[in-house]
Amino acid sequence: MELLIDRLTKHYGTKIAVDCVSANLSPGVYGLLGENGAGKTTLMRMICSVLEATSGEVFFDGHNVIDMGADYRNILGYLPQEFGYYPDYTAMEFLRYMSVLKGIPRKKAVNRSEELLEVTGLKHVASKKIKTFSGGMKQRLGIAQALLNHPKILILDEPTAGLDPKERVRFRNLLADYAGDKIVLLSTHIVSDIEAIADHVFVMKKGGFVTQGTVSELVEQAEGKVWELEIAPKEVHKWEKKATISNLRHEGERVVLRIVADEKPSPQAVSCRAALEDLYLYHFPMKEENLEGRFLR
């Protein structure tokens, strides 16, 4: 099974949202990592054929997905970033309704809906109206509807948004268990979600891939770019203005900064082991306006 993305491009007037992106996906979990506005959602919508590309094509097992039409939709599961629902439907009614749209026979739809309400932790609210759900519960319902038709290709746009830490772990375990012989692509800006389950990661910036590889390969790219520096507390503000600081910890009367930089930031700095978050911050350094109050105790 193969999903081929061939030079996908999307223009909005003079703005390039996705710039000639290509990838070859076989069964496994793929992470799409990047800031908001990097082009992740636009790319995923084109892969799902809900947004027309300016140029480029998507192929499933050698067939253009546009030409496949309903045959492609039948093997596709999609959770958009802005997931729509009917507030007066119960969870079960909503899944039954989505099953009809996906052409799933009634008996199978009931059994599958019950199964998914169980695995997403919503069985106890199956008869409750969606308008009474928390944001995390609605997100879990969205994940359930994406899985209704046992899709061979599962596309999830920010699936863990609104989930608390325990729910995110539940989701990651569910996804890892489901993947098997399926193609799963999920986008997020939460590094730990990608790090936990992705077999291969694409880092997207300004409409294109700036790097890609396994988690260990990407971490290796950050080796030699991560430093620890011990400073006095009064120096923190100076360093936050001139360096990308991925972590800060207080040790007695001193402060230890974890700095991401190509060159040794100070003669007193020492090299340390890299992590995926360091690579992310290398490509997406924190803006000064987002740092206000970050280091207050």
Backbone torsions as a table, in degrees:
resi	resn	phi	psi	omega
1	MET	NA	134.0	-175.8
2	GLU	-145.5	134.3	172.6
3	LEU	-115.2	114.9	-176.6
4	LEU	-107.1	121.2	175.9
5	ILE	-102.5	115.8	-171.0
6	ASP	-116.9	99.7	172.8
7	ARG	54.1	43.7	179.5
8	LEU	-66.5	132.6	-178.0
9	THR	-140.0	140.8	175.4
10	LYS	-138.2	123.4	176.2
11	HIS	-109.8	141.2	167.7
12	TYR	-118.9	94.2	-173.1
13	GLY	65.0	-123.1	179.7
14	THR	-90.1	-5.7	-179.2
15	LYS	-87.7	132.7	176.7
16	ILE	-99.3	109.9	-178.9
17	ALA	-84.0	-40.5	176.1
18	VAL	-133.4	130.7	-168.7
19	ASP	-118.9	90.5	171.3
20	CYS	52.8	57.9	-177.2
21	VAL	-91.0	133.7	177.6
22	SER	-131.0	145.3	176.7
23	ALA	-163.2	155.6	178.1
24	ASN	-125.0	112.6	-174.7
25	LEU	-109.8	128.8	171.9
26	SER	-116.0	176.8	-176.8
27	PRO	-52.0	136.0	-178.1
28	GLY	148.8	178.6	179.5
29	VAL	-105.1	123.7	-179.1
30	TYR	-114.6	131.8	177.8
31	GLY	-103.6	137.8	176.5
32	LEU	-115.5	106.8	-169.7
33	LEU	-111.1	131.7	178.2
34	GLY	175.8	166.7	178.6
35	GLU	-69.4	164.7	168.6
36	ASN	-60.2	134.2	-179.2
37	GLY	90.8	2.5	-178.6
38	ALA	-76.1	-16.9	-178.6
39	GLY	110.9	4.9	-175.5
40	LYS	-61.6	-49.3	-177.1
41	THR	-64.3	-42.6	178.6
42	THR	-60.6	-43.7	178.7
43	LEU	-61.6	-45.3	-177.9
44	MET	-66.6	-36.6	178.5
45	ARG	-66.5	-34.6	176.1
46	MET	-70.2	-38.6	177.4
47	ILE	-61.5	-35.8	-180.0
48	CYS	-83.3	-2.7	-179.9
49	SER	64.9	25.3	173.7
50	VAL	-97.3	-5.6	176.0
51	LEU	-135.9	129.1	-178.7
52	GLU	-77.0	131.8	178.5
53	ALA	-76.5	147.9	172.1
54	THR	-67.3	-39.8	174.9
55	SER	-157.9	166.2	-178.2
56	GLY	94.7	167.1	-175.0
57	GLU	-141.8	162.8	173.3
58	VAL	-124.8	133.4	-178.7
59	PHE	-123.7	138.3	171.7
60	PHE	-115.4	118.1	-176.7
61	ASP	47.4	43.3	175.4
62	GLY	86.5	-3.3	-178.6
63	HIS	-107.1	134.0	176.4
64	ASN	-64.3	126.3	-173.5
65	VAL	-67.9	-25.6	176.2
66	ILE	-65.0	-42.7	179.4
67	ASP	-70.0	-28.5	-179.3
68	MET	-68.8	-30.7	177.5
69	GLY	56.8	-122.8	-176.0
70	ALA	-62.2	-31.3	179.4
71	ASP	-61.7	-34.8	177.3
72	TYR	-73.4	-43.2	179.8
73	ARG	-61.9	-30.2	-179.3
74	ASN	-69.3	-21.1	-179.4
75	ILE	-108.1	8.7	-175.0
76	LEU	-111.3	135.3	169.4
77	GLY	-119.1	135.5	-172.7
78	TYR	-140.5	128.1	170.9
79	LEU	-115.8	105.2	179.2
80	PRO	-73.2	162.1	179.2
81	GLN	-63.1	-41.2	176.2
82	GLU	-100.7	90.5	-175.2
83	PHE	-83.9	120.6	-179.7
84	GLY	-90.4	147.4	179.8
85	TYR	-150.0	167.3	178.3
86	TYR	-102.8	110.3	-170.3
87	PRO	-60.5	-28.9	-177.3
88	ASP	-90.6	-1.8	173.5
89	TYR	-80.0	148.5	168.0
90	THR	-80.1	168.8	179.2
91	ALA	-59.3	-44.5	179.9
92	MET	-65.7	-43.2	179.0
93	GLU	-60.5	-39.7	-178.9
94	PHE	-65.7	-44.8	179.4
95	LEU	-65.9	-36.6	176.9
96	ARG	-64.2	-42.0	178.8
97	TYR	-62.7	-45.5	178.7
98	MET	-64.8	-31.4	177.0
99	SER	-64.3	-39.1	177.4
100	VAL	-62.5	-44.6	179.8
101	LEU	-62.2	-31.6	-179.6
102	LYS	-87.8	-0.1	176.9
103	GLY	74.1	27.0	-179.4
104	ILE	-86.6	128.3	179.8
105	PRO	-56.2	150.7	-170.5
106	ARG	-55.2	-51.0	-176.1
107	LYS	-62.6	-43.5	177.9
108	LYS	-64.0	-37.2	-179.3
109	ALA	-63.0	-42.7	179.8
110	VAL	-63.9	-47.9	-178.5
111	ASN	-63.4	-42.8	-178.5
112	ARG	-68.5	-39.8	179.2
113	SER	-62.0	-44.8	178.8
114	GLU	-62.5	-41.5	179.6
115	GLU	-62.1	-44.1	-176.8
116	LEU	-73.7	-33.0	174.5
117	LEU	-63.6	-34.1	177.2
118	GLU	-67.9	-50.8	-173.5
119	VAL	-71.9	-23.5	177.4
120	THR	-93.9	5.9	176.3
121	GLY	72.5	28.7	-178.1
122	LEU	-115.9	7.6	-176.1
123	LYS	-58.8	-36.4	-176.4
124	HIS	-72.9	-12.2	178.3
125	VAL	-118.8	22.3	-177.0
126	ALA	-57.0	-32.8	-177.9
127	SER	-100.3	8.7	177.5
128	LYS	-89.7	147.1	178.8
129	LYS	-72.2	143.5	-175.3
130	ILE	-62.6	-28.5	-178.5
131	LYS	-65.8	-13.8	177.5
132	THR	-92.5	-3.2	-175.0
133	PHE	-79.7	151.2	170.2
134	SER	-74.9	169.1	178.7
135	GLY	-59.6	-40.9	179.3
136	GLY	-65.6	-36.9	178.5
137	MET	-67.4	-39.9	177.2
138	LYS	-63.4	-38.7	179.4
139	GLN	-65.4	-40.1	178.0
140	ARG	-65.4	-35.5	176.0
141	LEU	-65.7	-37.9	176.5
142	GLY	-62.7	-39.9	176.8
143	ILE	-63.8	-40.9	179.2
144	ALA	-60.6	-45.0	-178.3
145	GLN	-66.2	-30.0	178.5
146	ALA	-68.9	-23.7	-176.9
147	LEU	-96.4	-2.4	-172.0
148	LEU	-53.6	-44.3	-172.2
149	ASN	-95.2	22.3	-177.3
150	HIS	47.1	55.9	-171.6
151	PRO	-64.3	142.8	173.3
152	LYS	-77.0	-26.7	177.7
153	ILE	-123.0	122.1	-178.1
154	LEU	-119.7	119.6	-177.7
155	ILE	-115.0	119.7	-174.8
156	LEU	-126.6	118.3	-177.3
157	ASP	-102.1	109.3	-177.3
158	GLU	52.5	55.0	-174.1
159	PRO	-68.3	-22.6	-177.9
160	THR	-96.6	6.2	176.7
161	ALA	-62.3	129.0	179.0
162	GLY	86.9	-4.9	178.6
163	LEU	-89.9	141.9	175.5
164	ASP	-80.0	170.1	-175.4
165	PRO	-53.9	-41.2	-179.8
166	LYS	-66.2	-40.6	178.7
167	GLU	-66.3	-36.4	178.9
168	ARG	-65.1	-39.9	177.4
169	VAL	-64.6	-43.4	177.3
170	ARG	-58.0	-45.3	-179.6
171	PHE	-63.3	-45.0	-178.8
172	ARG	-61.4	-40.1	178.3
173	ASN	-66.0	-40.8	177.7
174	LEU	-60.6	-45.3	-177.0
175	LEU	-67.9	-43.6	179.2
176	ALA	-61.7	-38.8	179.7
177	ASP	-69.8	-35.7	-176.9
178	TYR	-74.0	-36.5	-168.2
179	ALA	-51.2	-68.3	177.2
180	GLY	46.4	-109.9	-179.1
181	ASP	-99.1	21.3	179.6
182	LYS	-102.9	162.3	172.1
183	ILE	-100.8	118.9	-178.6
184	VAL	-121.3	125.7	177.5
185	LEU	-124.6	120.6	177.4
186	LEU	-127.5	140.2	177.5
187	SER	-107.4	147.4	177.7
188	THR	-167.5	164.6	168.3
189	HIS	-113.3	10.5	177.3
190	ILE	-94.3	103.8	-171.6
191	VAL	-60.5	-40.2	-175.2
192	SER	-64.0	-31.4	178.5
193	ASP	-66.3	-41.8	177.9
194	ILE	-66.9	-45.3	-176.2
195	GLU	-60.2	-33.4	-174.0
196	ALA	-74.8	-33.1	-169.4
197	ILE	-131.0	-14.6	-172.3
198	ALA	-77.0	134.3	173.0
199	ASP	-80.3	-30.7	-177.2
200	HIS	-146.0	141.2	-174.9
201	VAL	-125.2	132.4	170.7
202	PHE	-106.2	127.3	175.6
203	VAL	-100.9	119.0	-172.4
204	MET	-111.9	134.7	-180.0
205	LYS	-148.4	130.7	177.8
206	LYS	51.1	43.0	172.8
207	GLY	87.1	-1.3	-178.7
208	GLY	-139.7	169.4	176.7
209	PHE	-85.2	122.0	177.6
210	VAL	-89.5	-23.1	174.3
211	THR	-166.9	164.9	177.9
212	GLN	-159.5	162.2	179.1
213	GLY	153.7	-176.1	173.4
214	THR	-71.1	166.9	178.9
215	VAL	-58.4	-44.2	-178.9
216	SER	-65.5	-36.3	178.0
217	GLU	-66.3	-39.7	179.7
218	LEU	-70.3	-38.7	177.0
219	VAL	-61.8	-39.2	179.2
220	GLU	-61.6	-33.7	178.4
221	GLN	-63.8	-26.4	-178.8
222	ALA	-89.1	-9.6	179.2
223	GLU	-61.1	138.9	-177.7
224	GLY	85.6	0.9	-179.6
225	LYS	-119.3	9.5	-175.9
226	VAL	-124.1	130.7	-172.5
227	TRP	-136.3	151.0	170.5
228	GLU	-114.3	138.2	-177.4
229	LEU	-137.6	126.3	177.7
230	GLU	-93.4	127.1	-176.9
231	ILE	-137.0	171.2	172.3
232	ALA	-80.6	147.8	-178.9
233	PRO	-53.3	-34.7	-177.6
234	LYS	-67.6	-13.9	-178.8
235	GLU	-90.2	-8.3	-174.8
236	VAL	-56.8	-48.0	-176.4
237	HIS	-59.3	-39.7	178.5
238	LYS	-61.5	-43.5	-177.2
239	TRP	-72.8	-33.4	-179.7
240	GLU	-67.4	-23.5	179.0
241	LYS	-78.6	-28.6	-171.6
242	LYS	-115.0	-1.2	-176.1
243	ALA	-139.8	157.9	172.7
244	THR	-90.1	111.0	-174.7
245	ILE	-107.2	116.1	-177.4
246	SER	-89.9	-18.3	179.3
247	ASN	-159.9	154.8	177.5
248	LEU	-142.3	135.0	175.3
249	ARG	-140.5	146.6	179.1
250	HIS	-94.0	130.2	175.3
251	GLU	-126.3	97.8	-176.2
252	GLY	64.7	-124.5	-179.4
253	GLU	-95.1	8.5	-179.9
254	ARG	-115.2	164.4	177.3
255	VAL	-123.2	133.2	178.0
256	VAL	-108.1	120.5	178.8
257	LEU	-99.1	141.9	170.1
258	ARG	-105.2	115.3	-170.5
259	ILE	-116.5	135.5	175.3
260	VAL	-104.3	117.2	-176.5
261	ALA	-160.1	148.6	178.2
262	ASP	-65.0	-38.8	-176.4
263	GLU	-113.0	156.6	177.3
264	LYS	-58.2	118.9	-171.5
265	PRO	-74.2	-17.1	-178.8
266	SER	-159.5	150.0	177.0
267	PRO	-57.8	-26.2	-178.4
268	GLN	-85.9	-8.4	-178.5
269	ALA	-72.0	147.3	177.3
270	VAL	-123.5	143.0	-179.8
271	SER	-70.4	146.0	177.4
272	CYS	-140.6	167.2	-177.2
273	ARG	-65.2	141.3	-178.7
274	ALA	-88.1	162.1	173.4
275	ALA	-134.9	168.0	-177.9
276	LEU	-60.9	-35.5	178.5
277	GLU	-60.7	-33.9	178.4
278	ASP	-64.6	-41.7	178.1
279	LEU	-64.2	-39.8	178.6
280	TYR	-59.8	-47.1	-179.1
281	LEU	-70.2	-24.8	175.4
282	TYR	-64.1	-41.7	-180.0
283	HIS	-85.5	-24.7	-179.0
284	PHE	-129.3	70.6	-178.7
285	PRO	-61.6	147.2	-178.4
286	MET	-69.1	136.4	178.0
287	LYS	-80.3	145.4	-175.4
288	GLU	-58.7	-35.0	-176.9
289	GLU	-68.4	-18.5	178.6
290	ASN	-89.3	-1.4	-173.4
291	LEU	-97.3	-9.4	-175.5
292	GLU	-58.8	124.1	178.8
293	GLY	82.9	-3.4	-176.1
294	ARG	-61.5	-34.2	-172.3
295	PHE	-108.1	16.7	176.3
296	LEU	-75.5	137.9	-179.2
297	ARG	-83.0	NA	NA
